[in-house]
Amino acid sequence: MATLNIKPASECAYDCISLGEVMLRLDPGEGRIRTARQFRAWEGGGEYNVSRGLRRCFGKRTAIITALADNEVGALVEDFMLQGGLDTQFVKWVDYDGCGRTVRNGLNFTERGYGIRGAKGVSDRGNTAASQLKPGDIDWEHIFGTLGVRWMHTGGIFAALSVTAAETVIEAVKVAKKYGTIVSYDLNYRPSLWKAIGGEAKAQEVNREIAKYVDVMIGNEEDFTACLGLEIEGNDENLKELDLEGYKGMIKSAVNEFPNFKVIATTLRTVKSATVNSWGAICYADGEIHEAEHREDLEIMDRVGGGDSFASGLIYGFLEYNDGAKAVEYGAAHGALAMTTPGDTTMATLAEVEKIMGGGSARVDR
């Protein structure tokens, strides 16, 4: 039995589109933000990274729905997105006022951490073009009705940016559902984004409303509790140990509360240090829970974007095979590989993902 009723590729211009903000990521490499003398520039955004991974690693046709201030920094972000292979025709360009009083592009300073020093992110994203997206700005009827889209991905980072951003998510997912597009949503709880606008209570109010329209709900250890108010029994708050039975109970209560969830996928990360994490994932589909191979003591170079790369592998597994057991393995393997390279976005290939899924080693290939 097919898990999801996915539209055929022949009827759609896109395999997947993402709705979300794309920021310029400034990375001090092995150093600290506070003492850096140079930064490496990348692009990144929780929702965008998923469609970029689907394009670059998995060869799917993807596009980004976002907004950018029309200046040199916006042009740089677009240049990165084009290198990622995404169609940028739906980017809403907003006139720049000269100094960013009314609109600007987001900056994300991210240090990757090492050993006992955890990764750290400092975002500078107030008044961004994407945060000001509002219902009516994007022609969803054209995208989902005329062009056709098999899968839409968005998430809780974009929904947290403003009241109108959350309203835009709901507007988009309603039209997506009307045309039979599968909707996935990564809860991606970020305390820093909710802190000034009502904290966890507001996060739950917004995310629980959006959750009613979601087919595939994705999160990590803390997202389901923080964003949907679903308790996970038996896990300690520092996430040093994860109790799988607690997750299985949480999934049951999630399905009871949101019967529209056809798939629930959770990454399972135990942080031993910034450089060594245990990494796994589970996926509920067709009434069964599938567990990916657990990678104990996985060595990490840059953890940021690991969850997004999990999501793109998971989506690929459903688009290609419509099979929860396969999808969670693609997701976990792709996420693991993405964390071995710097930057938010994947540098892995499909062959590499399938090699480690098959138990391949890190011996040199030559």
C-alpha positions in Angstrom: 0.0 0.0 0.0 1.3 3.4 -0.9 2.0 5.5 2.2 1.2 8.9 0.5 -0.9 9.8 -2.5 1.9 11.6 -4.4 1.1 13.2 -7.8 3.1 11.8 -10.7 6.2 13.8 -11.8 4.8 14.0 -15.4 1.9 16.2 -14.2 4.0 18.7 -12.2 6.6 21.3 -13.0 8.3 20.8 -9.6 9.0 17.8 -7.4 9.3 20.1 -4.4 9.1 23.7 -3.4 10.1 25.4 -0.2 8.6 28.4 1.5 11.0 30.2 3.9 13.6 32.8 4.5 17.1 32.4 3.0 19.8 34.3 4.9 23.5 35.0 4.2 25.4 32.7 6.6 28.7 34.1 7.8 31.0 31.4 9.2 34.2 32.1 11.2 35.5 28.6 10.3 37.3 27.0 13.2 37.3 30.3 15.2 34.7 32.3 17.1 32.3 35.0 15.9 33.6 37.4 18.6 37.2 37.2 17.5 36.9 36.6 13.7 38.8 38.7 11.2 37.2 37.0 8.2 34.0 35.0 7.5 33.2 32.5 4.8 29.9 33.3 3.2 27.2 30.7 2.4 23.5 30.7 2.1 21.1 28.9 4.4 17.5 28.7 5.7 15.8 25.8 7.4 13.1 25.4 4.7 15.3 26.3 1.8 18.1 23.8 2.7 15.6 20.9 2.2 14.8 21.8 -1.4 18.5 22.5 -2.1 19.4 19.1 -0.8 16.7 17.5 -3.0 18.2 19.3 -6.0 21.9 18.9 -5.4 22.1 15.5 -3.9 19.0 13.8 -5.2 18.5 15.4 -8.6 14.9 16.6 -8.1 13.3 19.7 -9.6 12.9 22.3 -6.9 12.1 26.0 -6.4 12.2 28.5 -3.5 9.4 30.8 -2.5 11.0 33.7 -0.5 11.5 37.5 -0.6 14.7 39.5 -0.7 15.6 43.2 -0.5 16.8 44.3 -3.9 20.4 45.2 -3.2 23.8 43.7 -3.6 23.4 41.4 -0.6 20.2 40.1 -2.0 21.9 39.5 -5.3 24.6 37.5 -3.5 22.0 35.3 -1.8 20.4 34.7 -5.2 23.7 33.8 -6.7 24.2 31.1 -4.0 20.6 29.9 -4.6 21.3 29.6 -8.3 24.5 27.6 -7.6 22.2 25.4 -5.5 20.2 24.7 -8.6 16.8 26.0 -7.4 14.4 27.9 -9.6 14.3 31.5 -8.3 11.5 32.8 -10.4 9.1 33.1 -7.4 11.5 35.3 -5.4 9.7 38.5 -4.4 12.2 41.4 -4.8 11.4 44.3 -2.5 12.7 47.8 -3.2 15.6 48.7 -0.8 15.3 51.9 1.1 19.1 52.5 1.1 19.8 51.6 4.8 17.5 48.9 5.9 15.0 50.9 8.0 12.0 49.2 6.3 13.4 46.2 4.6 16.7 44.2 4.6 18.2 40.8 4.1 18.9 38.4 7.0 22.4 37.6 8.2 23.2 34.5 10.2 26.5 34.3 12.0 27.2 30.6 12.9 30.1 29.0 14.6 30.3 25.3 14.5 31.6 24.4 17.9 34.2 21.9 18.9 34.4 19.3 21.7 33.1 20.8 24.9 32.2 24.1 23.1 28.8 23.8 21.5 27.7 25.3 18.1 26.4 28.9 18.4 24.2 30.9 16.1 23.5 34.6 16.1 20.9 35.7 13.6 20.4 39.4 12.6 17.1 39.2 10.8 14.7 41.9 12.0 12.6 43.6 9.2 13.7 41.2 6.6 11.9 41.0 3.2 10.9 37.4 3.9 9.5 38.2 7.4 7.2 40.7 5.7 5.7 38.3 3.3 1.9 38.3 3.7 -1.2 36.6 2.3 -1.8 37.8 -1.3 1.9 38.3 -2.1 2.4 35.0 -3.8 0.2 33.5 -6.6 -0.3 30.1 -5.1 -3.1 29.2 -7.5 -0.6 29.6 -10.4 2.1 27.5 -8.6 0.0 24.6 -7.4 -2.9 24.8 -9.8 -1.3 25.7 -13.2 2.3 24.6 -12.8 1.8 21.7 -10.5 3.9 20.7 -7.4 4.3 17.2 -6.0 5.5 18.2 -2.5 5.7 21.5 -0.6 8.0 21.9 2.4 7.9 24.7 5.0 8.5 25.0 8.7 8.5 26.6 12.1 11.4 29.0 11.5 9.6 30.9 8.8 6.3 30.7 10.7 8.0 32.3 13.7 9.3 35.4 11.8 6.0 37.4 12.0 2.3 37.1 12.2 2.0 37.6 8.5 4.6 34.9 7.8 2.5 32.4 9.7 -0.6 33.5 7.9 1.3 33.1 4.6 2.1 29.5 5.5 -1.5 28.7 6.2 -2.6 30.4 2.9 0.0 28.3 1.0 -0.8 25.0 2.6 -4.5 25.4 2.1 -4.0 25.9 -1.7 -1.4 23.0 -1.8 -4.0 20.7 -0.2 -6.7 21.8 -2.7 -4.4 20.6 -5.6 -3.3 17.3 -3.9 0.3 18.5 -3.1 1.9 16.7 -0.1 2.8 19.2 2.6 5.7 18.6 5.0 6.6 20.8 7.9 9.7 20.8 10.1 8.9 22.2 13.5 12.5 23.5 14.0 11.9 25.2 17.4 14.2 28.1 17.9 13.7 29.7 21.4 15.5 32.9 20.2 12.8 33.5 17.5 9.8 33.1 19.9 11.4 34.8 23.0 10.1 38.3 22.4 6.7 37.3 21.0 5.2 35.0 23.6 7.7 32.2 24.0 6.7 28.5 24.0 3.0 29.3 24.4 2.9 31.4 21.3 5.0 28.7 19.4 2.4 26.1 20.3 -0.6 28.4 19.3 0.9 29.0 15.8 2.3 25.6 15.1 -0.8 23.7 16.3 -2.9 25.8 13.9 -0.6 25.0 11.0 -0.4 21.3 12.0 -4.0 20.8 11.0 -2.9 21.0 7.3 0.3 18.9 7.4 0.7 15.4 5.9 4.3 14.9 7.0 5.4 16.3 10.3 9.1 16.4 11.1 11.0 17.4 14.2 13.8 16.6 16.7 13.9 15.6 20.3 12.5 18.8 21.7 10.4 20.2 18.8 7.2 18.1 19.4 7.1 19.2 23.1 7.9 22.8 22.5 5.8 23.4 19.4 2.9 21.0 19.7 2.8 20.5 23.5 3.3 16.7 23.1 5.2 15.2 26.0 7.9 12.6 25.5 8.2 10.3 28.5 11.5 9.1 29.9 13.9 11.5 28.3 16.3 13.6 30.4 16.2 17.3 29.7 19.9 17.5 28.6 19.2 14.9 25.9 22.2 12.8 27.0 20.0 9.7 26.7 17.0 9.2 24.5 14.2 6.7 25.4 12.8 5.2 22.2 9.6 4.0 23.9 8.9 7.6 24.9 8.9 8.6 21.3 6.6 5.8 20.3 4.1 7.0 22.9 4.5 10.6 21.6 3.8 9.5 18.0 0.6 7.7 19.1 -0.7 10.8 20.9 0.3 13.0 17.9 -1.7 10.8 15.5 -4.7 10.8 17.9 -4.7 14.6 18.1 -3.8 15.3 14.4 -5.3 12.4 12.4 -4.2 14.3 9.2 -0.5 13.3 10.0 0.2 10.5 7.6 3.9 10.5 8.4 5.8 11.6 11.5 9.6 11.6 11.4 11.9 12.4 14.3 15.7 12.7 14.3 17.3 11.3 17.4 20.5 13.1 18.4 22.4 12.5 21.6 25.0 15.2 22.1 28.2 13.7 23.6 30.2 16.8 22.6 30.0 19.3 19.7 32.2 16.9 17.7 30.7 13.5 18.7 26.9 12.9 18.5 25.0 9.7 18.3 22.5 10.0 15.4 19.5 8.1 14.4 15.8 8.6 13.3 12.4 7.0 13.5 9.5 7.4 11.1 5.9 6.6 11.6 4.1 5.6 8.3 1.2 3.3 7.5 0.6 2.7 11.2 4.1 1.3 11.7 7.2 2.8 13.2 10.4 2.4 11.2 13.8 3.0 12.8 16.9 4.0 10.8 20.3 2.5 11.5 21.6 4.1 14.6 25.0 5.7 14.2 26.7 5.7 17.6 29.5 8.2 18.2 29.2 9.9 14.8 32.0 12.4 14.2 30.6 15.9 13.3 32.3 18.7 11.6 29.3 21.1 11.3 26.0 20.1 12.8 24.0 23.0 11.4 21.7 21.8 8.6 21.9 18.1 9.6 18.1 18.0 10.4 17.3 19.8 7.1 19.4 17.2 5.2 17.5 14.5 7.1 14.3 16.0 5.8 15.5 16.1 2.1 16.6 12.5 2.3 13.3 11.5 3.8 11.3 13.3 1.2 13.4 11.7 -1.6 12.6 8.3 -0.1 8.9 9.0 -0.3 9.0 10.7 -3.8 11.1 7.8 -5.2 9.8 4.8 -3.3 6.8 5.9 -1.2 8.2 3.7 1.5 8.6 4.9 5.2 11.3 2.3 6.0 13.5 3.4 3.0 12.7 7.1 3.5 14.0 7.2 7.1 17.2 5.4 6.0 17.8 7.9 3.2 17.1 10.8 5.6 19.4 9.5 8.4 22.3 8.7 6.0 22.1 12.0 4.2 21.9 14.0 7.5 24.9 12.1 8.8 26.9 12.9 5.7 25.9 16.6 5.6 27.3 17.1 9.1 30.8 16.0 7.9 31.1 19.2 5.8 30.9 22.9 6.6 27.9 25.1 5.8 24.2 24.6 6.1 23.8 22.7 2.9 24.7 19.3 1.7 27.8 18.4 -0.3 26.9 14.7 -0.5 26.0 12.7 -3.6 23.3 10.1 -4.0 26.0 7.4 -4.5 27.6 8.4 -1.2 24.3 8.3 0.6 23.4 4.9 -0.8 27.0 3.6 0.0 26.6 4.4 3.7 23.1 3.1 3.8 24.5 -0.2 2.5 27.1 -0.2 5.4 30.0 1.2 3.2 33.1 2.3 5.0 35.1 5.5 4.9 38.0 3.9 3.1 39.5 6.0 0.3 37.7 5.7 -3.0 40.2 5.7 -5.9 
